Amino acid sequence: MKFPDQFDGRFFDSDLPTSVLLENTAIHYFDLQAGINYAYFPTDNIYLTGGYSIHHVNRARETFFGSTSDSRIPMRHIGFANAMIKLNNQWILQPSVFHNWQAGAGATVLGVQANYNLDGFGEKQLIGGLWHRFNDAVFPMLGMEVAGLSLIYTYDVTMSGLRRFNNGRGAHEISLLKKSFYAGSDGKDVKCPHF
């Protein structure tokens, strides 16, 4: 750990002495989270999901400075809604919205992904999309899926005042995803894990 009084004017030097006295050098705590997810198939071509969760429900105390410090972790709220809409045998659209907030800060992301079937069986798909994080950035995506394995590239284009901190460059992301079915206790495939 490094502390403000270990700054030598150019760098933080952990070998410099510090006036910070830690009452605890190790911490542990119970952290409770809860949530709900709802899925609905109104037709064979539409799949809707939504959910809400709260992290740090019990607002656990996280501090190295002893029990007198008011360092409770603020609750984090997360809500989302999305859909999977099969337009025809070639196109599937997936609009979604995601919002999270904690301690007065939050972010909302809205966007759409489109999958284009390249082989007639869904084994090969071209993936594209565009997402917007309100008051901050847009991020286009492009990818390919073959036999349930997806490789997706996303570029985060910063549009807010944070541009000056990344020299206007944004950020690259590469994702590798594997879709599969899970065998249920009766040996039949199910679309999600169960316990």
GROMACS elastic network, one bead per residue, 0.5 to 0.9 nm:
[ bonds ]
;  ai    aj funct       b0    kb
    1    14     6  0.71418   500
    2     5     6  0.84961   500
    2     6     6  0.65768   500
    2     7     6  0.84281   500
    2    12     6  0.66644   500
    2    13     6  0.73331   500
    2    14     6  0.55906   500
    2    18     6  0.86877   500
    3     6     6  0.55014   500
    3     7     6  0.74420   500
    3    12     6  0.77728   500
    3    13     6  0.89504   500
    3    14     6  0.79492   500
    3    18     6  0.69962   500
    3    19     6  0.88045   500
    3    20     6  0.74739   500
    4     7     6  0.57076   500
    4    12     6  0.78786   500
    4    18     6  0.83800   500
    5     8     6  0.80073   500
    5    12     6  0.85790   500
    5    16     6  0.82176   500
    5    17     6  0.79707   500
    5    18     6  0.59693   500
    5    19     6  0.73438   500
    5    20     6  0.84947   500
    6    11     6  0.83042   500
    6    12     6  0.54777   500
    6    13     6  0.54784   500
    6    14     6  0.62888   500
    6    15     6  0.78700   500
    6    16     6  0.54988   500
    6    17     6  0.68406   500
    6    18     6  0.63261   500
    7    10     6  0.68993   500
    7    11     6  0.55990   500
    7    13     6  0.62354   500
    7    14     6  0.86326   500
    7    16     6  0.83996   500
    8    11     6  0.57119   500
    8    12     6  0.62863   500
    8    13     6  0.69074   500
    8    16     6  0.86072   500
    9    12     6  0.81396   500
   12    15     6  0.89750   500
   12    16     6  0.86299   500
   13    16     6  0.57391   500
   14    17     6  0.76757   500
   14    18     6  0.86197   500
   15    18     6  0.89780   500
   18    21     6  0.79881   500
   21    65     6  0.77032   500
   22    25     6  0.64968   500
   22    64     6  0.57522   500
   22    65     6  0.53563   500
   22    66     6  0.77176   500
   23    64     6  0.61356   500
   23    65     6  0.52024   500
   23    66     6  0.53908   500
   24    27     6  0.67652   500
   24    63     6  0.79486   500
   24    65     6  0.63470   500
   24    66     6  0.63855   500
   25    64     6  0.63171   500
   25    65     6  0.89611   500
   26    64     6  0.71567   500
   27    62     6  0.73015   500
   27    63     6  0.72120   500
   27    64     6  0.68792   500
   28    62     6  0.79050   500
   29    60     6  0.65388   500
   29    61     6  0.72698   500
   29    62     6  0.74583   500
   30    58     6  0.82684   500
   30    60     6  0.67018   500
   31    55     6  0.79638   500
   31    56     6  0.55888   500
   31    57     6  0.73760   500
   31    58     6  0.66485   500
   31    59     6  0.74744   500
   31    60     6  0.60834   500
   32    54     6  0.86827   500
   32    55     6  0.66626   500
   32    56     6  0.53820   500
   32    57     6  0.53674   500
   32    58     6  0.58991   500
   32    59     6  0.81948   500
   32    60     6  0.83750   500
   33    53     6  0.73978   500
   33    54     6  0.57566   500
   33    56     6  0.56990   500
   33    57     6  0.57585   500
   33    58     6  0.82506   500
   34    52     6  0.86556   500
   34    53     6  0.56061   500
   34    54     6  0.55171   500
   34    55     6  0.66551   500
   34    56     6  0.87181   500
   34    57     6  0.74484   500
   35    51     6  0.73001   500
   35    52     6  0.55556   500
   35    54     6  0.61684   500
   35    55     6  0.84578   500
   35    78     6  0.88973   500
   36    50     6  0.84480   500
   36    51     6  0.54666   500
   36    52     6  0.55684   500
   36    53     6  0.62879   500
   37    49     6  0.71925   500
   37    50     6  0.58062   500
   37    52     6  0.67107   500
   37    53     6  0.84936   500
   38    48     6  0.81578   500
   38    49     6  0.54933   500
   38    50     6  0.53504   500
   38    51     6  0.60585   500
   39    47     6  0.72665   500
   39    48     6  0.56484   500
   39    50     6  0.66818   500
   39    51     6  0.87723   500
   40    43     6  0.89372   500
   40    46     6  0.84177   500
   40    47     6  0.59119   500
   40    48     6  0.51358   500
   40    49     6  0.63387   500
   41    44     6  0.67150   500
   41    45     6  0.79802   500
   41    46     6  0.58672   500
   41    48     6  0.63152   500
   41    49     6  0.88983   500
   42    45     6  0.81323   500
   42    46     6  0.61686   500
   42    47     6  0.69300   500
   42    48     6  0.78946   500
   43    46     6  0.53390   500
   43    47     6  0.75378   500
   44    47     6  0.78245   500
   44    86     6  0.85998   500
   45    84     6  0.79199   500
   45    85     6  0.58436   500
   45    87     6  0.74460   500
   45    88     6  0.86262   500
   46    83     6  0.70537   500
   46    84     6  0.57532   500
   46    86     6  0.64181   500
   47    82     6  0.84930   500
   47    83     6  0.55758   500
   47    84     6  0.50489   500
   47    85     6  0.65709   500
   47    86     6  0.88378   500
   48    81     6  0.76310   500
   48    82     6  0.60021   500
   48    84     6  0.64949   500
   48    85     6  0.85614   500
   49    80     6  0.81845   500
   49    81     6  0.57401   500
   49    82     6  0.54616   500
   49    83     6  0.62415   500
   49    84     6  0.86989   500
   50    79     6  0.75689   500
   50    80     6  0.54254   500
   50    82     6  0.63317   500
   50    83     6  0.86757   500
   51    78     6  0.80848   500
   51    79     6  0.56703   500
   51    80     6  0.54253   500
   51    81     6  0.65657   500
   52    77     6  0.74001   500
   52    78     6  0.55846   500
   52    80     6  0.65923   500
   53    76     6  0.81622   500
   53    77     6  0.58845   500
   53    78     6  0.52368   500
   53    79     6  0.65604   500
   54    57     6  0.62044   500
   54    75     6  0.65347   500
   54    76     6  0.55327   500
   54    78     6  0.63827   500
   54    79     6  0.89601   500
   55    58     6  0.86146   500
   55    59     6  0.86967   500
   55    74     6  0.86125   500
   55    75     6  0.56383   500
   55    77     6  0.65038   500
   55    78     6  0.82042   500
   56    59     6  0.50635   500
   56    60     6  0.67131   500
   56    73     6  0.65611   500
   56    74     6  0.67016   500
   56    76     6  0.65641   500
   57    60     6  0.81112   500
   57    74     6  0.83544   500
   57    75     6  0.58080   500
   57    76     6  0.81270   500
   58    73     6  0.86417   500
   58    75     6  0.80074   500
   59    72     6  0.53754   500
   59    73     6  0.50140   500
   59    74     6  0.58220   500
   59    75     6  0.62926   500
   60    71     6  0.82911   500
   60    72     6  0.53542   500
   60    73     6  0.56942   500
   60    74     6  0.83729   500
   61    67     6  0.82603   500
   61    69     6  0.86081   500
   61    70     6  0.74300   500
   61    71     6  0.54423   500
   61    73     6  0.62393   500
   62    70     6  0.88224   500
   62    71     6  0.57134   500
   62    72     6  0.60391   500
   62    73     6  0.66645   500
   63    66     6  0.65813   500
   63    67     6  0.79462   500
   63    69     6  0.71484   500
   63    70     6  0.83856   500
   63    71     6  0.60195   500
   63    72     6  0.82457   500
   64    67     6  0.88163   500
   64    69     6  0.87763   500
   65    68     6  0.75464   500
   65    69     6  0.62301   500
   66    69     6  0.61020   500
   67    70     6  0.76774   500
   67    71     6  0.88745   500
   68    71     6  0.89236   500
   69    72     6  0.86770   500
   71    74     6  0.88748   500
   73    76     6  0.88222   500
   73   103     6  0.89596   500
   74   102     6  0.64300   500
   74   103     6  0.58627   500
   75   101     6  0.85568   500
   75   102     6  0.60741   500
   75   103     6  0.73397   500
   76   100     6  0.70616   500
   76   101     6  0.57864   500
   76   103     6  0.75939   500
   77    99     6  0.81636   500
   77   100     6  0.54442   500
   77   101     6  0.54189   500
   77   102     6  0.64736   500
   78    98     6  0.74826   500
   78    99     6  0.57954   500
   78   101     6  0.67292   500
   78   102     6  0.89962   500
   79    97     6  0.83641   500
   79    98     6  0.58931   500
   79    99     6  0.53058   500
   79   100     6  0.63178   500
   80    96     6  0.73897   500
   80    97     6  0.56055   500
   80    99     6  0.62816   500
   80   100     6  0.86202   500
   81    95     6  0.85749   500
   81    96     6  0.56646   500
   81    97     6  0.55060   500
   81    98     6  0.67023   500
   82    94     6  0.68445   500
   82    95     6  0.56975   500
   82    97     6  0.63529   500
   82    98     6  0.85030   500
   83    93     6  0.78681   500
   83    94     6  0.53773   500
   83    95     6  0.57124   500
   83    96     6  0.64457   500
   84    92     6  0.67221   500
   84    93     6  0.58603   500
   84    95     6  0.71605   500
   84    96     6  0.89868   500
   85    91     6  0.84740   500
   85    92     6  0.54753   500
   85    93     6  0.51530   500
   85    94     6  0.62755   500
   85    95     6  0.84736   500
   86    89     6  0.73761   500
   86    90     6  0.83355   500
   86    91     6  0.61675   500
   86    93     6  0.65201   500
   86    94     6  0.88499   500
   87    90     6  0.76250   500
   87    91     6  0.55069   500
   87    92     6  0.57812   500
   87    93     6  0.72874   500
   88    91     6  0.55769   500
   88    92     6  0.73470   500
   89    92     6  0.81467   500
   89   116     6  0.88151   500
   89   117     6  0.72332   500
   89   120     6  0.71759   500
   89   121     6  0.86680   500
   89   122     6  0.86836   500
   90   115     6  0.79658   500
   90   116     6  0.54053   500
   90   118     6  0.74235   500
   90   119     6  0.89053   500
   90   120     6  0.72988   500
   90   122     6  0.84365   500
   91   114     6  0.69127   500
   91   115     6  0.58035   500
   91   117     6  0.64449   500
   92   113     6  0.83256   500
   92   114     6  0.57046   500
   92   115     6  0.51907   500
   92   116     6  0.67446   500
   92   117     6  0.83517   500
   93   112     6  0.69338   500
   93   113     6  0.58809   500
   93   115     6  0.65545   500
   94   111     6  0.84031   500
   94   112     6  0.54368   500
   94   114     6  0.61651   500
   94   115     6  0.82519   500
   94   129     6  0.89563   500
   95   110     6  0.77919   500
   95   111     6  0.57718   500
   95   113     6  0.63200   500
   95   114     6  0.85366   500
   96   109     6  0.81858   500
   96   110     6  0.59428   500
   96   111     6  0.56789   500
   96   112     6  0.61873   500
   96   113     6  0.84640   500
   97   108     6  0.72458   500
   97   109     6  0.56489   500
   97   111     6  0.65874   500
   97   112     6  0.88048   500
   98   107     6  0.81183   500
   98   108     6  0.56848   500
   98   109     6  0.51701   500
   98   110     6  0.65526   500
   99   106     6  0.72398   500
   99   107     6  0.57043   500
   99   109     6  0.63984   500
   99   110     6  0.87477   500
  100   105     6  0.84380   500
  100   106     6  0.53709   500
  100   107     6  0.56425   500
  100   108     6  0.67101   500
  101   104     6  0.67232   500
  101   105     6  0.54655   500
  101   107     6  0.65352   500
  101   108     6  0.87838   500
  102   105     6  0.53873   500
  102   106     6  0.61887   500
  103   106     6  0.82575   500
  107   133     6  0.67842   500
  107   134     6  0.69505   500
  107   135     6  0.86289   500
  107   136     6  0.88846   500
  108   132     6  0.81877   500
  108   133     6  0.56542   500
  108   134     6  0.57853   500
  108   135     6  0.88876   500
  109   131     6  0.67556   500
  109   132     6  0.55044   500
  109   134     6  0.63932   500
  110   130     6  0.87084   500
  110   131     6  0.57136   500
  110   132     6  0.53785   500
  110   133     6  0.66035   500
  110   134     6  0.79408   500
  111   129     6  0.73750   500
  111   130     6  0.56484   500
  111   132     6  0.60477   500
  111   133     6  0.86998   500
  112   128     6  0.85736   500
  112   129     6  0.55276   500
  112   130     6  0.58100   500
  112   131     6  0.64527   500
  113   127     6  0.71035   500
  113   128     6  0.57079   500
  113   130     6  0.66628   500
  113   131     6  0.83178   500
  113   141     6  0.82561   500
  114   126     6  0.82317   500
  114   127     6  0.58194   500
  114   128     6  0.53644   500
  114   129     6  0.59166   500
  115   125     6  0.60673   500
  115   126     6  0.56977   500
  115   128     6  0.66152   500
  115   129     6  0.86768   500
  115   144     6  0.89171   500
  115   145     6  0.89906   500
  116   122     6  0.85204   500
  116   124     6  0.84855   500
  116   125     6  0.52923   500
  116   126     6  0.50701   500
  116   127     6  0.64257   500
  116   128     6  0.84488   500
  117   120     6  0.61319   500
  117   121     6  0.73892   500
  117   122     6  0.53895   500
  117   123     6  0.77555   500
  117   124     6  0.61984   500
  117   126     6  0.66859   500
  118   121     6  0.81206   500
  118   122     6  0.71547   500
  118   123     6  0.79395   500
  118   124     6  0.53999   500
  118   125     6  0.53732   500
  118   126     6  0.69553   500
  119   122     6  0.63647   500
  119   123     6  0.67051   500
  119   124     6  0.58443   500
  119   125     6  0.76946   500
  120   123     6  0.78906   500
  120   124     6  0.83297   500
  121   124     6  0.76457   500
  122   125     6  0.63000   500
  122   145     6  0.89144   500
  122   146     6  0.84901   500
  122   147     6  0.81483   500
  122   148     6  0.89932   500
  123   145     6  0.73732   500
  123   146     6  0.54910   500
  123   148     6  0.69299   500
  124   144     6  0.74089   500
  124   145     6  0.55208   500
  124   147     6  0.65524   500
  124   148     6  0.83656   500
  125   143     6  0.84860   500
  125   144     6  0.57713   500
  125   146     6  0.66095   500
  125   150     6  0.87989   500
  126   142     6  0.78168   500
  126   143     6  0.60972   500
  126   145     6  0.64537   500
  127   141     6  0.77939   500
  127   142     6  0.55957   500
  127   144     6  0.55577   500
  127   145     6  0.72954   500
  127   150     6  0.87824   500
  127   152     6  0.77516   500
  128   140     6  0.76173   500
  128   141     6  0.54532   500
  128   143     6  0.63132   500
  128   144     6  0.86405   500
  128   152     6  0.87560   500
  129   139     6  0.83937   500
  129   140     6  0.57338   500
  129   141     6  0.50581   500
  129   142     6  0.66466   500
  130   138     6  0.72545   500
  130   139     6  0.58946   500
  130   141     6  0.61714   500
  131   137     6  0.84559   500
  131   138     6  0.56019   500
  131   139     6  0.51986   500
  131   140     6  0.62255   500
  131   141     6  0.81461   500
  132   135     6  0.86812   500
  132   136     6  0.79933   500
  132   137     6  0.59502   500
  132   139     6  0.63846   500
  132   140     6  0.87197   500
  133   136     6  0.56329   500
  133   137     6  0.51841   500
  133   138     6  0.60750   500
  133   139     6  0.81760   500
  134   137     6  0.67872   500
  134   138     6  0.83040   500
  135   159     6  0.76976   500
  135   160     6  0.62381   500
  136   157     6  0.86414   500
  136   158     6  0.60207   500
  136   159     6  0.54777   500
  136   161     6  0.79078   500
  136   162     6  0.77273   500
  137   156     6  0.65527   500
  137   157     6  0.54168   500
  137   159     6  0.50070   500
  137   160     6  0.66898   500
  137   170     6  0.86662   500
  138   155     6  0.83480   500
  138   156     6  0.60560   500
  138   157     6  0.53377   500
  138   158     6  0.67822   500
  138   159     6  0.73978   500
  139   154     6  0.63355   500
  139   155     6  0.53251   500
  139   157     6  0.57447   500
  139   158     6  0.84742   500
  140   153     6  0.85014   500
  140   154     6  0.58274   500
  140   155     6  0.59969   500
  140   156     6  0.72578   500
  140   157     6  0.83283   500
  141   152     6  0.68501   500
  141   153     6  0.55991   500
  141   155     6  0.67144   500
  142   151     6  0.86484   500
  142   152     6  0.57492   500
  142   153     6  0.54227   500
  142   154     6  0.66026   500
  143   150     6  0.69817   500
  143   151     6  0.54980   500
  143   153     6  0.59527   500
  143   154     6  0.85713   500
  144   149     6  0.83149   500
  144   150     6  0.56329   500
  144   151     6  0.55799   500
  144   152     6  0.65221   500
  145   148     6  0.62133   500
  145   149     6  0.54101   500
  145   151     6  0.64479   500
  145   152     6  0.84191   500
  145   177     6  0.88599   500
  146   149     6  0.53678   500
  146   150     6  0.64778   500
  146   151     6  0.88109   500
  147   150     6  0.83548   500
  147   178     6  0.89261   500
  147   179     6  0.85526   500
  148   177     6  0.79922   500
  148   178     6  0.57268   500
  148   180     6  0.67289   500
  149   176     6  0.72100   500
  149   177     6  0.57079   500
  149   179     6  0.63932   500
  149   180     6  0.89832   500
  150   175     6  0.77380   500
  150   176     6  0.56290   500
  150   177     6  0.50162   500
  150   178     6  0.64224   500
  150   179     6  0.81933   500
  151   174     6  0.72195   500
  151   175     6  0.57767   500
  151   177     6  0.66573   500
  152   173     6  0.81578   500
  152   174     6  0.57047   500
  152   175     6  0.50970   500
  152   176     6  0.65434   500
  152   177     6  0.82522   500
  153   172     6  0.74575   500
  153   173     6  0.58228   500
  153   175     6  0.65149   500
  154   171     6  0.83227   500
  154   172     6  0.59963   500
  154   173     6  0.50906   500
  154   174     6  0.63912   500
  154   175     6  0.82064   500
  155   170     6  0.69925   500
  155   171     6  0.57000   500
  155   173     6  0.62673   500
  155   174     6  0.88551   500
  156   169     6  0.86588   500
  156   170     6  0.51608   500
  156   172     6  0.63530   500
  156   173     6  0.79255   500
  157   163     6  0.88056   500
  157   168     6  0.79842   500
  157   169     6  0.72081   500
  157   171     6  0.69719   500
  158   161     6  0.82431   500
  158   162     6  0.68840   500
  158   163     6  0.56695   500
  158   166     6  0.84172   500
  158   168     6  0.67823   500
  158   169     6  0.75005   500
  158   170     6  0.52793   500
  158   171     6  0.81844   500
  159   162     6  0.74842   500
  159   163     6  0.63918   500
  159   168     6  0.82016   500
  159   170     6  0.87966   500
  160   163     6  0.60360   500
  160   164     6  0.88441   500
  161   164     6  0.63835   500
  161   165     6  0.82365   500
  162   165     6  0.54427   500
  162   166     6  0.70458   500
  162   167     6  0.88364   500
  162   168     6  0.82693   500
  163   166     6  0.54340   500
  163   167     6  0.58777   500
  163   169     6  0.74281   500
  163   170     6  0.75420   500
  164   167     6  0.51220   500
  164   168     6  0.61794   500
  165   168     6  0.75756   500
  166   169     6  0.57358   500
  166   170     6  0.64696   500
  166   171     6  0.85517   500
  167   170     6  0.80060   500
  180   191     6  0.80725   500
  180   192     6  0.89506   500
  181   189     6  0.57932   500
  181   190     6  0.59268   500
  181   191     6  0.55719   500
  181   192     6  0.69814   500
  181   193     6  0.82780   500
  182   188     6  0.82918   500
  182   189     6  0.55061   500
  182   190     6  0.54655   500
  182   191     6  0.66251   500
  182   192     6  0.64655   500
  182   193     6  0.59875   500
  182   194     6  0.86262   500
  183   186     6  0.77161   500
  183   187     6  0.54027   500
  183   188     6  0.54759   500
  183   190     6  0.59891   500
  183   191     6  0.88301   500
  183   193     6  0.81372   500
  184   187     6  0.51934   500
  184   188     6  0.54015   500
  184   189     6  0.58718   500
  184   190     6  0.59857   500
  184   193     6  0.78631   500
  184   194     6  0.74953   500
  185   188     6  0.74678   500
  186   189     6  0.86926   500
  189   192     6  0.88963   500
  190   193     6  0.71599   500
  190   194     6  0.85550   500
